[in-house]
């Protein structure tokens, strides 16, 4: 583990609640008996209890805003795991926060396509407005900012999410205004997805519970209609140009054809008895390759050195 002694990560991984970390906020809600009952409800969904750990971590995060040492302890007790086992999971996934979060989590994609189209400029501008860096929270507690390594919406780049809801095709000005509105207590509608609640609310939903106060609020939280223009532009261009994908082998049609026939056609091309490619058989009965290390293309200098006369 790379967690440093005295860090929130170190506390979670080792389970040492006495580690010299920052004290919990004074207004941190406690994990109550209701939390335990809901944790047990989650456990009952799974044939193997420890499979419930991921939604349980979202549950404790929904109560306290992050995965606290207390939350790690509750999960460990209910699942019969060590705190180290729970902490190892909590520190692996970035959706589990190890320090107090703001009312909203703003994620800015800075991966390849979003970065090329301005994602890094968006992140830098928002960070400057908030006075924070990655994984830090504004002084007023309104927003936690993070950069994200791909939000799976390359066709809508640059993309920003708030509490995992999408705001597509952003630029510096629109993203700054979005964050400013969040800080004012407003909840701008996402370009697609459900209306915003807050980070704790979406954590509760990820745990498998309703994040809404009543049925009426839940019914009102319907996804915004998406026009899907960027996603479908390639298909529409192909239709306009009269282009189509080549037919599958054995004349299996990709449009409306028999799916099982397509599977059979693919299987027919795979000869399971075909000899393995050269280099797969060592000739001595052991698995591996008979190609000396460092002699494969592109591996010069990686194998054992040879003395030349």
C-alpha positions as CSV (number, residue, x, y, z in Angstrom):
1,X,0.0,0.0,0.0
2,X,1.2,3.5,-0.7
3,X,-0.8,5.1,2.1
4,X,1.3,7.3,4.4
5,X,1.1,7.0,8.1
6,X,-1.2,9.5,9.6
7,X,-3.2,9.9,6.4
8,X,-6.9,9.2,6.0
9,X,-5.9,6.4,3.6
10,X,-3.5,4.9,6.2
11,X,-6.3,4.9,8.8
12,X,-8.7,3.2,6.5
13,X,-6.2,0.5,5.4
14,X,-4.8,-0.3,8.8
15,X,-8.0,0.2,10.7
16,X,-6.1,2.1,13.4
17,X,-8.6,4.6,14.5
18,X,-6.0,6.2,16.7
19,X,-3.8,7.3,13.8
20,X,-3.0,11.0,14.0
21,X,-5.3,12.1,11.3
22,X,-7.5,15.2,11.3
23,X,-10.4,14.9,13.7
24,X,-13.8,14.2,12.2
25,X,-15.9,17.4,11.5
26,X,-18.0,18.5,14.5
27,X,-21.2,18.2,12.4
28,X,-20.4,14.7,11.1
29,X,-23.7,12.6,11.3
30,X,-23.3,9.4,13.3
31,X,-23.8,5.9,11.9
32,X,-26.9,4.8,13.7
33,X,-28.8,1.6,14.2
34,X,-30.8,2.5,11.0
35,X,-27.5,2.5,9.1
36,X,-26.8,-1.1,10.3
37,X,-30.3,-2.2,9.4
38,X,-29.9,-0.9,5.9
39,X,-26.4,-2.5,5.7
40,X,-27.9,-5.8,6.6
41,X,-30.6,-5.3,4.0
42,X,-27.9,-4.9,1.4
43,X,-26.1,-8.0,2.6
44,X,-29.3,-10.0,2.2
45,X,-29.3,-9.3,-1.5
46,X,-26.2,-11.4,-2.1
47,X,-25.5,-15.1,-1.8
48,X,-22.0,-14.3,-0.5
49,X,-22.0,-11.6,2.2
50,X,-18.7,-9.9,1.3
51,X,-20.1,-9.2,-2.2
52,X,-22.2,-6.5,-0.5
53,X,-19.1,-4.4,0.4
54,X,-19.3,-2.0,-2.5
55,X,-22.9,-0.8,-2.0
56,X,-22.2,-0.8,1.8
57,X,-19.4,1.7,1.3
58,X,-21.7,3.9,-0.7
59,X,-24.2,3.6,2.1
60,X,-21.9,4.9,4.8
61,X,-20.7,7.6,2.5
62,X,-24.3,8.7,2.0
63,X,-24.6,9.3,5.7
64,X,-21.2,10.9,6.4
65,X,-20.1,12.3,3.1
66,X,-17.1,10.1,2.8
67,X,-15.8,6.7,4.0
68,X,-14.8,7.4,7.5
69,X,-12.8,5.1,9.8
70,X,-16.2,4.6,11.6
71,X,-17.7,3.5,8.3
72,X,-14.9,1.1,7.6
73,X,-15.4,-0.4,11.0
74,X,-19.1,-0.8,10.5
75,X,-18.6,-2.6,7.2
76,X,-16.0,-4.9,8.7
77,X,-18.2,-5.8,11.6
78,X,-21.2,-6.6,9.6
79,X,-19.3,-8.6,6.9
80,X,-16.9,-10.4,9.2
81,X,-13.9,-8.8,7.5
82,X,-10.8,-7.1,8.8
83,X,-10.6,-3.3,8.6
84,X,-7.6,-3.7,6.4
85,X,-9.7,-5.8,3.9
86,X,-12.4,-3.1,3.9
87,X,-9.9,-0.3,3.7
88,X,-8.1,-1.9,0.8
89,X,-11.3,-1.7,-1.3
90,X,-12.2,1.8,-0.1
91,X,-8.8,3.1,-1.2
92,X,-8.8,1.3,-4.5
93,X,-12.0,2.9,-6.1
94,X,-12.0,6.6,-6.7
95,X,-15.8,6.9,-6.1
96,X,-15.1,6.3,-2.4
97,X,-13.8,9.5,-0.8
98,X,-11.4,9.4,2.1
99,X,-11.9,12.9,3.4
100,X,-14.9,15.2,3.8
101,X,-16.6,16.1,0.5
102,X,-18.5,19.2,-0.5
103,X,-22.3,19.3,-1.1
104,X,-21.5,18.5,-4.8
105,X,-18.8,16.6,-6.5
106,X,-17.6,18.2,-9.8
107,X,-15.6,15.9,-12.1
108,X,-13.8,17.3,-15.1
109,X,-12.6,14.9,-17.8
110,X,-9.0,15.5,-18.6
111,X,-8.5,12.4,-20.7
112,X,-7.3,12.4,-24.3
113,X,-10.3,13.7,-26.3
114,X,-11.7,16.0,-23.6
115,X,-8.2,17.4,-23.0
116,X,-7.6,18.1,-26.6
117,X,-10.9,20.0,-26.8
118,X,-10.3,22.0,-23.7
119,X,-10.9,19.8,-20.6
120,X,-7.6,20.8,-19.0
121,X,-8.4,24.5,-19.5
122,X,-11.8,23.9,-17.9
123,X,-10.2,22.2,-14.9
124,X,-7.6,24.9,-14.4
125,X,-10.2,27.7,-14.6
126,X,-12.6,26.0,-12.2
127,X,-9.8,25.1,-9.8
128,X,-8.7,28.8,-9.8
129,X,-12.2,30.0,-9.1
130,X,-12.6,27.5,-6.2
131,X,-9.0,28.0,-4.9
132,X,-8.4,24.2,-4.8
133,X,-6.6,21.5,-6.6
134,X,-7.6,17.9,-7.5
135,X,-9.6,16.1,-4.8
136,X,-10.0,19.2,-2.7
137,X,-13.0,21.0,-1.4
138,X,-13.8,24.7,-1.6
139,X,-13.6,26.6,1.7
140,X,-17.4,27.1,1.8
141,X,-18.0,23.4,1.6
142,X,-20.0,23.7,-1.6
143,X,-17.9,21.8,-4.1
144,X,-15.3,19.1,-4.2
145,X,-13.3,19.2,-7.5
146,X,-11.6,16.3,-9.2
147,X,-10.2,15.5,-12.6
148,X,-11.5,12.3,-14.1
149,X,-9.7,9.9,-16.4
150,X,-12.5,9.4,-18.9
151,X,-16.2,9.8,-18.2
152,X,-17.2,7.5,-21.1
153,X,-18.8,10.3,-23.2
154,X,-16.1,11.1,-25.8
155,X,-18.8,12.0,-28.4
156,X,-19.9,14.9,-26.1
157,X,-16.4,16.2,-25.2
158,X,-15.5,18.2,-23.2
159,X,-17.6,16.7,-20.4
160,X,-18.2,17.7,-16.8
161,X,-20.3,15.7,-14.4
162,X,-21.9,16.9,-11.1
163,X,-22.6,14.1,-8.7
164,X,-22.2,11.8,-11.8
165,X,-24.8,13.6,-13.9
166,X,-23.6,14.8,-17.3
167,X,-23.1,18.3,-18.6
168,X,-22.0,17.9,-22.1
169,X,-19.9,19.9,-24.6
170,X,-18.7,22.4,-22.0
171,X,-16.2,25.2,-22.4
172,X,-14.4,27.3,-19.8
173,X,-17.2,29.9,-19.5
174,X,-20.1,27.4,-19.2
175,X,-18.2,25.3,-16.7
176,X,-17.4,28.3,-14.5
177,X,-21.0,29.4,-14.6
178,X,-22.1,25.9,-13.7
179,X,-19.9,25.8,-10.7
180,X,-20.8,29.3,-9.6
181,X,-24.5,28.3,-9.7
182,X,-23.8,25.3,-7.6
183,X,-22.1,27.5,-5.0
184,X,-25.1,29.8,-5.0
185,X,-27.3,26.7,-4.0
186,X,-28.8,26.3,-7.5
187,X,-29.1,23.0,-9.3
188,X,-28.8,23.5,-13.0
189,X,-30.5,20.7,-15.0
190,X,-28.0,18.3,-16.6
191,X,-27.9,18.1,-20.4
192,X,-29.0,14.4,-19.9
193,X,-29.7,12.3,-16.8
194,X,-31.7,13.0,-13.7
195,X,-32.1,16.3,-11.9
196,X,-29.4,17.0,-9.3
197,X,-29.7,16.2,-5.6
198,X,-26.3,16.2,-4.0
199,X,-23.3,13.9,-3.4
200,X,-24.7,12.2,-0.4
201,X,-28.0,11.6,-2.2
202,X,-26.4,10.0,-5.2
203,X,-24.3,7.8,-2.9
204,X,-27.5,6.6,-1.3
205,X,-28.9,5.7,-4.7
206,X,-25.7,3.8,-5.6
207,X,-26.2,1.8,-2.4
208,X,-29.6,0.7,-3.8
209,X,-31.9,3.0,-1.9
210,X,-34.1,5.9,-3.0
211,X,-32.4,9.2,-2.4
212,X,-35.7,11.1,-2.5
213,X,-37.8,12.1,0.4
214,X,-41.1,10.7,-0.9
215,X,-42.7,9.0,-3.9
216,X,-43.6,12.3,-5.6
217,X,-40.0,13.5,-5.5
218,X,-38.9,10.2,-6.9
219,X,-41.4,10.4,-9.7
220,X,-40.3,13.9,-10.6
221,X,-36.7,12.9,-10.9
222,X,-36.9,11.7,-14.5
223,X,-34.0,11.7,-16.9
224,X,-33.7,14.6,-19.2
225,X,-34.4,13.8,-22.9
226,X,-31.2,13.5,-24.9
227,X,-31.1,14.4,-28.5
228,X,-28.1,12.0,-29.2
229,X,-26.8,14.1,-32.0
230,X,-23.1,13.6,-31.5
231,X,-23.6,9.9,-30.9
232,X,-25.6,9.3,-34.1
233,X,-23.7,11.6,-36.4
234,X,-21.7,8.9,-37.9
235,X,-24.8,6.8,-38.6
236,X,-26.6,9.7,-40.2
237,X,-23.6,10.6,-42.4
238,X,-23.4,6.9,-43.6
239,X,-27.1,6.9,-44.4
240,X,-26.8,10.2,-46.4
241,X,-23.8,8.8,-48.3
242,X,-25.3,5.4,-48.9
243,X,-22.6,3.7,-47.0
244,X,-23.0,0.4,-45.1
245,X,-20.8,-2.1,-43.3
246,X,-19.6,-5.0,-45.4
247,X,-21.7,-8.2,-45.0
248,X,-20.7,-10.8,-42.4
249,X,-19.1,-14.1,-43.5
250,X,-21.4,-16.7,-45.0
251,X,-23.8,-13.9,-46.0
252,X,-25.1,-13.4,-42.5
253,X,-26.8,-10.0,-42.6
254,X,-25.8,-7.6,-39.8
255,X,-29.3,-6.0,-40.0
256,X,-32.0,-8.2,-38.7
257,X,-30.2,-11.5,-39.4
258,X,-30.4,-14.6,-37.3
259,X,-28.1,-14.0,-34.3
260,X,-27.6,-17.7,-33.8
261,X,-26.6,-18.0,-37.4
262,X,-24.1,-15.3,-37.0
263,X,-22.6,-17.1,-34.0
264,X,-22.4,-20.3,-35.9
265,X,-20.7,-18.5,-38.8
266,X,-18.1,-17.0,-36.4
267,X,-17.5,-20.4,-34.7
268,X,-17.0,-22.1,-38.1
269,X,-14.0,-19.9,-38.7
270,X,-12.3,-21.0,-35.4
271,X,-10.5,-24.3,-35.8
272,X,-9.8,-25.4,-32.2
273,X,-7.5,-28.2,-33.5
274,X,-5.3,-25.9,-35.5
275,X,-1.6,-25.9,-34.5
276,X,-0.5,-23.2,-32.2
277,X,1.7,-20.4,-33.6
278,X,5.4,-20.9,-33.6
279,X,7.0,-20.2,-30.3
280,X,4.1,-21.5,-28.1
281,X,5.6,-25.0,-27.7
282,X,8.9,-25.3,-25.8
283,X,9.5,-28.9,-27.0
284,X,10.2,-30.1,-23.5
285,X,6.6,-30.5,-22.2
286,X,6.6,-27.2,-20.3
287,X,4.3,-24.3,-21.1
288,X,5.9,-21.2,-22.3
289,X,7.9,-20.0,-25.3
290,X,11.0,-21.2,-26.9
291,X,11.9,-17.7,-28.0
292,X,14.8,-16.5,-25.8
293,X,13.9,-13.4,-23.8
294,X,14.9,-10.2,-25.5
295,X,14.8,-11.6,-29.0
296,X,11.2,-10.8,-29.9
297,X,10.6,-7.8,-32.1
298,X,10.7,-4.6,-30.0
299,X,12.3,-6.1,-26.9
300,X,15.9,-5.3,-27.7
301,X,17.9,-4.9,-24.5
302,X,15.3,-6.6,-22.3
303,X,16.7,-10.1,-22.3
304,X,20.0,-11.6,-20.9
305,X,23.1,-10.1,-22.4
306,X,25.2,-12.2,-24.8
307,X,29.0,-12.1,-24.9
308,X,30.3,-11.8,-28.4
309,X,33.7,-13.1,-29.4
